[in-house]
Amino acid sequence: MVRRPALLRIPALPRPPLPGPPAVLQTLPERFTSRLHDERTAAWLGMALGASFLTAFATGLVSHFLQHPPGWAQWPSRPVNLYRVTQGVHVIGGLATVPLLLAKLWTVYPKLLRWPPVRSAVHGGRRLLALVLVGGALFQLVTGVLNISYWYPFPFFFTTAHYWTAYLLVGALLIHVADEWPKVRRTVMTRPEDAVGRRAFLLTVAAASGTVALTTVGEAFSPLARLALLAPRRPGVGPQGLPVNKSAAGAGVAAAAREAGWRLTVTGRVEREVTLSLAQLRALPQRTARLPIACVEGWSAEATWEGVRLRDVLRLAGVADGARVRVESLERGGLYRTSDVAPPHWRDPLTLLALGVNGAPLDLDHGFPCRLIAPNRPGVMQTKWVHRLVVS
């Protein structure tokens, strides 16, 4: 019998593993055992965040349009403290939002690690929306904190980026609310389990936000100024008891402001050009006004200002009631070396070309020899070291 040669047996090669989640993600169920990573906790934090961001958006629009008014709008000069309140709410409320956002991200971040990252087109759209929402929120809060700290490590202009990102963030927020609202409503209305632990966590987050607000609100509310540990400026601290953002030396106007030949000129579309020395300004009828300096960074401080009504000076030049006035500083550069004053403001009897504050002549850092002070205007538009009024 002829034997057949034995077949050569080749051992089977191991099959490559099917694609799956990284090893670190395979233990997710064991790692995230806290009941605080649930929909109910996320829902309550989400509602608080939504209210906070919408409030910041509304007050931020007031701030932006007061600084950059559109051609079709003229903001009123009253109430006197409108900008002071809205900007204070914007900044202090924004700071108090930081603990809320951190708690929300901690609650939901296990969902960000789920595998596969995209399960369908609809799921991919939701993940993209979440990316815009989280990224926009972090961008607004981080750059906002850096702005009130007067630190600008980024290459873009803060105001423009902050303004347009706000629309992107609020748009994503509204879409997210519309998509999640049925689930949120069902979750919130359901009788909770482990209510004690969840309530303690939410109260802790609320206490953290309240503490941030309490240690900041003194920058705008003088009775609590001593508690304003997180505020960049506090009432009562600075020359003549008022904070200063930009000094005369920093603006490069110290020498020009002290010159004996300083004159205030009213020019442009006027019946007659007017030039006044400091002595002539002081010889005009003097008025007083109790007005705040309210800064875009959220701080504000009230003072008693003495000087000449802006409308009285403009009347000397025969300025028409509907004219706009550009106030120019001795400062040679900077975005806010000039400011426009619309008729509702320059005709207001509280709008002054201030020569003194709190019973003393203006300090050089507060705008000596002459500065603008008007109701319901951001501090950057209360031009210091004024030397020219241009009517258009």
Secondary structure, DSSP 4 states (H G I P E B T S, - for coil): -PPPPPPPPPPPPPPPPPP---HHHHTHHHH---TTSSHHHHHHHHHHHHHHHHHHHHHHHHHHHHHS--TT----S-STTHHHHHHHHHHHHHHHHHHHHHHHHHHHHHHHT-SSS--SHHHHHHHHHHHHHHHHHHHHHHHHHHHHTT---SSS-HHHHHHHHHHHHHHHHHHHHHHHHHHHHHHHHSPPSSHHHHHHHHHHHHHHHHHHHHTTGGGTSGGGGGG-TT-SS-TT-SGGG---SS-HHHHT-HHHHH-TT-EEEEEES-SS-EEEEHHHHHHSPPEEEEEEEE-TTS-EEEEEEEEEEHHHHHHHTT--TT--EEEEES--SSTTSEEEE-HHHHTSTT-EEEEEETTEEPPGGGTTT-EEE-SS-BGGGS-SSEEEEEE-
